[in-house]
Each structure stands twice: as structure tokens, then as C-alpha cells.
Amino acid sequence: MSTHTILLIQRNNDKATRRYYDFETLGQAMEEIAALYEEKLLESNPRLTKLEYNVQDLIRYIDAHQEFVVLVFDKTSNMYQPHDHHWIKNTLIRHFST
């Protein structure tokens, strides 16, 4: 998909953990979610030389956050459509299944 996407993340109740990421495509946003998880894995296990994980690990990573949403630009309505973590998880599964 080639629609502008904004990823909004908040790790916990602390507002200082809020982050946003801006992407030209939804696919880029899905790739960044995986990259963020990989960064977390490396931070937690600095001796790892090879990363191995599956989509269920990514889903658990998303669920561990207070907020995990995307805003996807809809050209028809000329507005951003919000999508929750359930939608993101389904989109991740489709993205990495292709």
C-alpha cells in the first residue's frame, strides 16, 4: 500500500514514553515495527549474534505497550483513518506472510 502512515506508540502510563514515526507507506510502518522489536531484543540480550523471532513475538511486543496505533491516510476521504492494535496485528501477519 502506498498511503502515508503515522505510527503512535506509548510504552506505559508515562507520557515521556510517547513516540511517533512517519512513513510514506503502510509497509514501511510494518517493517519499522519489526525493527523496533529487534532493537528491544538486542538491548535485552546484547550478546545475541543472530535474531530469531516470529509474528507471535511481534504481537506480544505490541500488546506490551499502553498504546499502539496507526493513522493511515485515506485518499478518498482526504483524512487519516485511525487503526488500533488489533488491526495492526492483522496487518503485520498479512505483511510478513507475503
Residue pairs with C-beta under 8 A, 6 or more apart in sequence:
1 25
1 26
1 27
1 72
2 24
2 25
3 25
3 26
3 72
3 73
3 74
3 75
4 22
4 23
4 24
4 25
4 72
4 73
5 22
5 23
5 24
5 25
5 26
5 28
5 29
5 70
5 71
5 72
5 73
6 20
6 21
6 22
6 23
6 70
6 71
6 80
7 20
7 21
7 22
7 23
7 29
7 32
7 33
7 69
7 70
8 18
8 19
8 20
8 67
8 68
8 69
8 70
8 71
9 17
9 18
9 19
9 20
9 21
9 36
9 65
9 67
9 68
10 17
10 18
10 19
10 65
10 66
10 67
10 68
11 17
11 64
11 65
11 66
12 65
12 66
13 66
17 66
18 67
21 29
21 32
23 29
23 32
26 70
26 72
26 91
27 95
29 70
30 91
30 92
30 95
30 96
31 95
33 58
33 61
33 62
33 88
33 92
34 58
34 92
34 96
36 61
37 53
37 57
37 58
37 61
38 51
38 53
40 61
41 48
41 51
41 53
42 48
42 51
55 92
55 93
55 96
58 89
58 92
59 89
59 92
62 68
62 85
62 88
62 89
62 92
63 85
65 85
68 84
68 85
68 88
69 82
69 83
69 84
69 85
69 88
70 82
70 83
70 87
70 88
71 80
71 81
71 82
71 83
72 80
72 81
72 83
73 79
73 80
73 81
74 80
74 81
83 91
